[in-house]
Amino acid sequence: MKEQQRMQVFAGSASRALAQEIADYLGMKLSSVAIGRFPDGETMVKVEADVRGSDVFVVQSTCAPVNDNLMELLIVLDCLKRASAARITAVIPYFGYARQDRKDEGRVPITAKLVANLITTAGANRVLTIELHAAQVQGFFDIPVDHLYAGPVVEDYLEREAIRDMVVVSPDVGGSKLALAYAQRFRADLAIIEKERVGGSEVRTSFIIGNVKGKNAVIVDDMITTGGTIVSGAELLKERGAKDIYVVATHAVFCGPAHERITQAPIKQVAVTNTIPLGKEWAQDGVKVLCVAPLLGEAIRRIHENESVSMLFHQKFPPH
């Protein structure tokens, strides 16, 4: 009987802390890879562990600086392929460029498809990711994609907060399916905010579908970028009589005016996962960080042992 391949986990520069927590969950050490820069700015990579015949997992979010982190991931994948790894899984907690998934006007690219092609060509045999902005991006890959949801982690947080008179709020119509799932899970009311995007970082809200008066509102979204959608939604909820407002998002992209907007908004608590590392200023402002390391670690273990990953959609993951 063929001996099972050795599992190794590597960390990219963008996700060192998360990769270490994943390794801790798995009860193993991170394998060593040296990543640096040549004098002209090119990325330099050297895998310092023997990976021949190994089942390898590379943890790297393609967050800001997006292009640097994406290029680093591609080079590490290529390095591992040329070092004869048996199987390479790109673990991408936050998949950048996922919002560029269609042509919504003439003469624009479908960059999510381009990035999928680059990752495959670089050497990935499969991809593990969390909450793609558009689920159809899975179909852009010609290799297996394990698409996880942060739901079990978020549900545990909401249970610990024990929010009374809860109404789950979707900040736009597109997120209503996600909000409905949480509302059903907690037997809470559902509300949907109608919004209109008037620019890259400007959003205009107009009305709310559902009753929020006298209730504690929980806004759920897949990501917070500039904070325009979340803040305008929170202000409208207050105008309509909501009491405390909580915000829960999977990916803390947090760029541009996000810090100023969110810290000045009528929001009691913001909770995000650690798919993207947070800057120190956010920790000082009391943003709650929910750890996805057990979720990803368990998925990695199951992939390595050829077990079902879909079981993780409902499994609870307490604080880590």
N, C-alpha and C positions, 0 to 999 in steps of 0.2 A: 504493500500500500504506500502510495506517495506521501512523503512527509509534508505537513502543512507549511506553507511559506512563512518566513519570518515577517512580522509586522514592524514597520518603522514610521514614525511621525516626524515631519520636519516643519519648522516655523519660518514663514516669510517675515520680512521686516515690519509689515503692517499689523501682524497678529501674533507677536511673540508671547504676550501675556496670556491670550486666549489659548494658544497652542500649549503653553505650559500647564494651564488648568485642565485641558483635555488629556494631556499625558498623565497628570496626577490622577484623574478619574480612571484612566486605564491601568494605573499602577506601573508605569514604565517611564523611562527617561526619553527626552527628546533627542533625536539623532542630530548630529552636528553638521551645519552647513555655514560656510563663511560667505557673507554677502558684503560687498563694498563697492567702491567707485574707482575707476581709472582716472588719471588726471584730467582727461577730456570729458568726464561725466558719464562715460559708458558704464553699465552695470557689470560688476565682476562677481562670479559665483564659483565656489568650489565645494562640492560635497565631500565632507571629511569622514564619512562612514561608508563601509562596504555595503552596497545595495544590490549586488548581483543576486537575482532570484528572489528578491524581497517584495512584499506587498507594501507599497509606499503610499503615504498620505501627506500631502503638502497643504498646510493651513495658511491661507493668505486672502484677506479681504482686498478687493480692488477699490478701496476708498481713497480719499485725498491724501497725497497727490495721486490721482487716479492713474494717469499714464505711467508714472514711475512704478507704481505697485503692480500694474498689469504687466509691464515689460519684465519686471523682476520675476513674476510668476511664470511667464513664458520661458524665461531663460533657465529657471530652476527645473521646470518640466523637461526641457530639452536636455539639460545636464543629466537628469536621472534616467532618461530614456537611453542616452549614449553610455551610461554606466551600467546598463543591462538590468535595470529593475524589472521584475516580472510583471507587475501591474502598478499603475500610477493613478491615484485618485486626487483630483484637485478639489480640496475642501475650501470653498469660497463662501464664507459666512454672509458677506455682503457682495452681491454681484453688480459692479458698476456698469453703466451703459444699458441696464435693463429697460430703462424708460424709452430708449430709442428703438422701439420694437416694431415700428410700422412707418409707412410713408403717409403722413397726415397732410402733406402738401407736395407740390411738384419739386423735383430736383433736390431731394434730401435723401441721406443714406438710411439704411436699416443697420445701425451700428451694432446692435445686440447680436445679430446674425454674424457679422464680421468677427466680433470678439469670440463667439462660439467656435467659428472656424479656426481662429488663431490658437485657441486652447487645445483643440483636437490635434491640429498640425504639430504643435509643440511637443506632444507626447502623452497627453492625458488619455487614460482608458475609460474613465468615468468621472462624473462631477457630483459633489455633494454640496448643497447650498440651502439657504434658509430664506423663505418668503421673497421670491422674485416679484418685482413690481408688476410684471405681467406674466401670468402662469404659462402662456403659450411659448415663452422663450425656451422652455424645456424642449420644444419641438425643433428649435434651431440647431440642436446638437444631433450628431449622428452616432453618439455614444450614450450609454445609460446615464440618466440624471436622477439622483435622489433628491427630491424637493421637499424639505421639511418645513413645518410651521412652528412658530414660537408659541402657539396656543397653550400647550401644557404649562409652559413657564409663566405666561401671563396669567393664566387661570389661578395658579398657585399664589401669585402676588395679590390678585383681587380677593381671593378667599382670606388671605392674611389681613388685608385692609378692612374686611367686613363692612363694606359700604352699604348703608341702609338707604331705602327709597332710591334705588339705582335706576338710571335710565342710560342705556348704552347709545352713544351717538356716533354716527358715521359722518365725517367732515365733508363728504361729497357722495353723490349717487353711486359712483364707481366702487366705493368701499362698503356699500350696504350689505353685501353678502357676508363679509367678515364681521361686521357689527351684529348682524342677525344671529350668527353662530354664538357669539358671546352672550347676547340677550337671552337666547334659548337656554344656554348653559346655566345662567344665573336666574332664570325666570324673571328677567327684568323687562321693562318697557324698551322700545326701540324708537329712536328719532334720527332723522336724516336731514342734513343741512344742504340746501341747494346753493351752489356757488358758481361763479363765473371767473375764469382766469383772464386777467386783463394785461398780463405781462409775465416775464419769467419768474418774478418774485412777488407779484402783486395779485391779490385775490379779492373779489367783491362778493360778499354773501348777501342773500336777499331774504330768504324765509326758511323756516324749519317745518319739516313734516313730522308731526308728533307732538305730544305734550311734555314739556320739561319743567313747568312751573312747580316750585316747591320740591324738586327732586335733585339728587346729587348726580351730576352728569359725568360719565366716563367716555371721553373721546378716544376711539381706537383707530389707528392708522398703521400702514406698513412702514412708513418712514417720515421723518421730519427733516426738511431741507433748509429752507430759509425761515420757516415758522409762519409764513403768511396765512396758510390755510388754517392751522391750529389756532392762531391768535385771533383771527377774524371770527372763527367759529366760537371761541370762548367768549368773546365780547357779545356776540349775538345771543348766546345762551344766557348770559347774565341779564341782557335786556329783556329776555322772555321769562325771567323769574327763576332761573336755576339757582340752586344753593352752591355747594362746593363743586369745583370742576377739577377732574383728574384727566391726565393725558397719558395714554399708553401707546408706545410705538416700538416697532421691532428695530429699525435701523436709525441710529442717531447721526444723520449726515451732517447736520448743524453747520451751515456755511452762511456767508454774507451777514445779513442783519439778524440772524436767528437769536443770538445771545441777548441782544438788547430787547428784541420783541418779546421773547418768552419770559424774561425776568421781570418785565413790566406788565405782563398780561394778568388778568384775574384768574390765575390757575393755582390751585392748592398744591398739586403734586404732579411732577412729570416723571414717568418711569420708562426707561428704554433698556434694550438688551445690549450686551457687549460684543455684538457682531462687528462694531466699529469702536476702536478705543476712544474714550472721552478725554478732552482736554481738562487741565486742572481747574479752569474757571468754572466748569460745569459741576465738578465735585463740590466746590465751595458754595454753589447755589443750591445744593441739596437735591440734585437730580438723582433719582433712584436707579441703580443699575441692576438689571436682572441677568443672571449668568446662564448662558446657553451651552457652557462646556459639557455638562452631563448629557444634554440632548445630542450634541455632536459626537461626544465620546462614545455614547451607546450606539449611535448610527455607525461609527467607524468600526466598533467591535462586531456589530452584526454584518456589515459588509465583508469584513475580513473572514468571518466564520460562515458566510453564505446563509445568513438567517434573514427573516423578513424585516424590512425597515418600516413598512407601513404601520406596524404595531406602535411606533413612536408617536403617531398622530394623536393618541389619546392617553398615553402613559404620563403619569405625573412626575415632575422633576422638582423636588424641594430645593430651597436655597443651598448654594454650594459655597 
